């Protein structure tokens, strides 16, 4: 019977990942995080729902070039509902109260909805403006294919942790979950490196290449149409500005998180204070607010 009872220290150690732990951050800190995430999550929900509803109600906005933008609003709404609002609850409680299963579900859902739609938008704009396909026009089937690809790609690379290649674990101050950046298990490291390469580095490279080519093409068109008032060129420049600002907002919110994760992977001895590590994590969750703002105020089609 003595073996059936664990020492109190062992019990605390086993319970600590999903139990209140004010050693990581004072209780007031969790409250502040809950309030911040409540503000951003409420704004993101209202703004992204507005983008979706307005697009559905106005026929002239339901064109192939806008499919990826609406898809981004849907994805951002998914991140907000599964990550932002849940973070409000867990921080208000001061710990992740949903247990191991809830951690896996939340980690998967946030990563799944945080798909590479911004890269798809960049490719769509590049195809429309630069016409790399020659005389082939950008049509509904191309837009649908891009949207479908983004979801399939995200599903492929976010499901392996559910089956043992990689894992989803608590991060930062232990009120949200994400891919496990810290484990030195060879299988986990290989997954994280593939994930970083295929879900951040390559999409980022696609964005840079697409917009570089697009801006060069727009400048060329603007010069040619200068004598005719440049109506078409000005419209395309406006669209390009909108998406470029969207990309910059994406990098502002996601690059610190990606850099933090890569640093931890490269240097396994690196120790980052949980509070400091939490900043880029929650900064990434606020990205869902910026996209609809940029879409609403910079899209002249509305």
N, C-alpha and C positions, 0 to 999 in steps of 0.2 A: 504493500500500500504506500510505502514511502516514495517509491519511484513514480507514483501517479501524481505527485504534487511537485510542480516546478518551483524553484526559489522565486521570491518576489522579483528579483532583478531580471531573471529570465523571462518572467511573465511580461514585465514592462518592455523588455527588448522586443518580444514577439508582437506586442500590441501597438508599439509606438508608430509604425508606418501609417496606420489608419486611426490613430487616437489623438486627442488634443495634445499638443507639444509646444508649450510657450518658450522652450529653450531656443527654438529657431527664430522667433520674433515675438515681441510683446503683443498682448491681446489687442491693444489699440492699433497696431500695425495691420492686423487682419481686418479690423473694422474699416480702416481707411481704404484698404484694397477693395473691400466689398462695396464701399460707396463709389469709388472710382469706376469699378467694373459695372455697377448698376447704371451709372450715367452713360457710359459708352455703349453698354448693351441695349439700353432703352433707345438711345439715338440710332444705333445701327439697325435695330428692328424696325423702327418707324421709317427710316430712310430707305432701306432695302425693300420693304413691302411697298413703299410709294413708287419706287422705280418699276417694280414688277406690275403693279396695278395700272400705273399710267401707260406703260407699254402695251398691256393687254387691252386697254380701253381705246387707244388711239391707233387706228389702222396704219397710218403713215409711219408709225414707229416700228411696226411689225415687219421689218425688212431684214434680209439675211445678215447684213452688216451689223445689226444690233443684237443678233442672237447670242453672241459671246458675251456682250455686255449684260444682257439679262441673265445669262447663265452665271456670270460673276456675282450678280445680286443674289441669286438663289444660293450659290455656294457660301457667300458671306452671311446670309441669313442662317444657313445650316451651322456655320461656325459659331454664330452668336447664340443660337438656341442650345447647342450642345456643349459649348465651351464658355462663352461669356456669361450667360445667365446662371449656369451651373457654378461658375467661379464665384458669383455673387453669394450663392447659398453656402458653399464650402468655406469661403472666407468669413462670412457672417458667423458660422459655427466655430471657426478657428481650426478646422482640420477637414480632411477629405472623409466624409461620413458614409460613402457608398461602398466601401470595402474594395477588395481586389477585383471582383467582377465589374463593379462600377468604374474602376480605374481603367480597365482594359477597354470598356465600351466608350468611355469619354475620350481616351487617348486615340482610339481608332477613328471615332466620329469626327473629331476636330481635325486630325490629319487628313482624313478622307475628303472632307468638305474644303479643306485648304488646298485645293487642287491648282493645277498650272493654267488657269484660264487666262491670266495676263499674257502668257506666252502665246496662247491661241489668238487673242485679240491682236497681238503684234503681227502674227503671221497673216491674219485676215486683212489687216490694213496694208501690209506689204503686197499681198496678192492683188488687192483692188487697185492700188496706186501704181505699183511697179510692173504689173502684168507679166510676171515671169512665165505664165502659161500661154503666152502669146495672145491669140484672139479669143481664148476661152473666157467667158464672163463668169464672175463670182456669183453663184446661184445658191438657192436654198439647200441643195444637196451638199454643197461645199461647207456651208455654215453648220449644218446638222452634223456632218462628219467631224468637224473640228470640235464641236461640243461633246459629241459621243466619245471621241478620242480622249479628251481631257478627263472624263469620268472613268473610262476604262483604264487609262494610265494610272490614275490615282488609286483605283481599286487594286490593280496588280501590285503596286508597291507599298500599299498600306495593310494588306492582308497577311503577309508572311509572319509578322509577330503573333498573329492569332494561332499559328501552326508551329511555333517553335523557332523560327528564324528571326532573331531579334525579340524584343518585348516592349510592352508599355509599362512605364513605372512612374511613380510620383516624382515631381520635379520641384526645384526651388524650395519654397517654404511649405511644401507638401499639401497644397490645396488644389492642384491640377495634375493631369497626367500627360505624358508624351512619350515618344520613342526613347528608349534607355540609352542616353549618351555616355553613361559612366561605366557600364560593365566592360571588363577587359576580356570576356569570353570571345575566342576567335570567331565563332559564328555570329555573335552580336556585332562585333567590330566590322565584319565583312558586310553585314546588312546595312549598318549605319553609313559606311563608305559608299555603298551602292545607292542608298537612299539620297545621300547628299549630292552625289554626282548626277543622278537621273531626275531628281525632283527639285533641285535648286540650281546647280552649276550649269547643266545643259539648258534648261529653260531660260536662265539668265543670259546665256550666250546667244540663244535664239532671239531674245528680246533685243539685245544690243545690236546684233547683225541686222535684224529686220528693220529696226528704226533708223539705223545708220543709212541703210539703202533707201528707205522711204524718204528720209529728210533730203538726201541728195537728189532723189527724183523730184520731190516737191519744189526744191529750189530751181531745178532745171525747167519745170513746167511754169513756175511763176515768172521766170525770165521770158519765156516764149510768149506768155499771155499778157505781159505787161502793157503792150500797146492796145489790147482789147479790154482793158479794165481789170483783168485777172480775176473774174468772178469765180471760176472753177478752182483756180489755184488758191484763192483766199478761203474757200469752203474747205478744201482739203487740208490747208494749213491749220485751220481751226480744229478739225478733227484730230490731226496729228498732235496738236498742243494738248488736247484733252487726254489722249492716251499716254503721252509722254509724262504728263503730270501724274497720271494714275500709276505709271511705272515707278516714278520717283517716290511716290507715297508708299508703294509696295516695298521698295528697297529700304526706305527709312524705317519701316516697321518690321521687316523680316530679316534684313541684312545683319543687324546686331545679334539676333537669335541664331542665325546660321553661323556667324563668326564665333559666337560663344560655344556652340555645339562642336564646331570643327576644332577649336582650341582644346576642348576637353578630350576629344578623340585622339588628337596628335600627342598631347602631353598628359599621360594618365596620372602623373604626379601633381598636376595642377589642381589646386584647391581654390574654389570660388565661393565666397560667402553666400549662403542661401538667399539672403535678402538681395544682394547684388545680382545673383543669377536669376532672380524672379523678375527683375526689371525688363530685360529683353523678351522674356516669355509673355508677360502681360502686354508689353508694347506690341507684340505680334498680334495679339487678340484684338487690339484697337484698330487694326487695319480695316476691319469691316465697316468702320464709320466713314473713312475717307473716299472709298470708291463711289458710293452713291452721291456724295456731295459733289465730286468732280463730274460725275455723269449728269446730274441735274443742272448744275450751273454753267457747264462748259459745252454741253451738247446743244447746238443751235437748231437741231431738228425738232425739239420739243415745242 
